[in-house]
């Protein structure tokens, strides 16, 4: 291939809380030449995750923060355009932690997987068929363990993870209640993702509506937000409830207040269980999740939405946009 330059998004400064566009810069660099044993991937899709906030903050997290001047860490999907490895031929669609850049020279160990679902768009490998789908599948089924007839409440229910949690719960015979921000997302929960009820947490009536919807108790709460939304759900837990801690999207910088609502009494008297998880600890679950989700997609039993930004120039503000609630579905950057 002709050697030229490509664009990379690097971390320019360390944010406190939610990273903004000024914390990144776009640089033009030579397209890398793969070393012996490496392949060159032309990225077509870049992922935008709420968790990326934690990947750039200095506060303690489950992974080392991205270094200043380094390419922003991210999942990406693309195709191999240079390779001397027989097992990784040209044109192979792959995903991996390739970063916010147009090209990536990587060793095979860095490739998360070869995308074999050629009947599904490659973009889905970063969303419903990727880490978001696996997160929903594992968190609900392995930790939440929903039973037919139970009530499952999901925060950020219109998002990439929450929307699938609600649909899997419906497939398992549960009654589903979604919590989202704004009337558009509230309607999407019902009309697109099939929740039985959906509530707008921005509404002045949210607390009363939540209590009415959960009059018989919450058996499973899939928590993507923490904060005030979760404070409203905890008193409504049913006996033996399971609380799945997946994210803390409503907390700007993880500095806890000196005092606030306490969950211990709710967990004690309701004999409830609260457990957090990080999907990167459960690689052994990914194949099962993809197999189930692909089957449901092909059968038309679940739906998904993608929020696509055209061009890498939109990357610096993409995470902040998630936290402003701009996206409708899984946020992706499409490389032109």
SULKALIN-V717009 format. One line per field, one symbol per residue. phi: phi as a letter, one per 20 degrees, with the letter a starting at -180 (. if undefined). psi: psi as a letter, one per 30 degrees, with the letter a starting at -180 (. if undefined). burial: + if it has 16 or more other C-alpha atoms within 10 Angstrom, else -. A space follows every 50 residues. Layout:
BEGIN
phi->???
psi->???
burial->???
END
This chain:
BEGIN
phi->.fecdbdcddfebefdnffdgfecbdddcfffeffgndcddefdcdeccg ffgffdeffgbebfffffnefffafbcacfdbadeffcfgnffccreenf becbecfgfeffafeeefedgggffdcfedffffffffgffedflfdgnf eddcelfeefegffgffffffemeedcddbdnffffffgefedmffbbce feffeggffffffdgendecdeddcmmfffgffgfefegmfdddedacfe efbmefffcrgdegfffffeleccbebcffecgfeffffffffgffffem eccbccdddeoffefgeffgfgfemffdofecdeef
psi->lkkbllkkjljeljljbkkleffllkkklkkkkklkgllkkjkfkkkjke ffeffflflkaflkkklkflkkklklkakkfkkgkefilkfkklllifli lelkjlleffkelkjfiffkkeefffcfgbeeeeeeeeeeeeeeikkkfl kkkklhffleeeeeeeeeeefgglkkjkkljleeeeeeeeeefgkelkkj ffkfgeeeeeeefhfgljekjjjfeaaeeeefeefgklkglkkjjelhff jeggjklelakkfeeeeefghlkkkllkfffhfffeeeeeeeeeeeeefg flllkkjkkjkfffeegeeeeeffgfkiakklkkk.
burial->------+++++++++++++++-++++----++-+---+++++++++++++ -++++++-------+++---+++++++++++++----+-+--++++++++ ++++++----++--+------++++++++++++++++++++-+++++--+ ++++++++++++++++++++-+-++++++++---++++++-+++++++++ +----+--+++-++--++++++++++--++-++++++++++++++++++- --+------------++--+-+++----+-----++--++--++------ -+-+++-++--++-++-++++++---+++++++++-
END
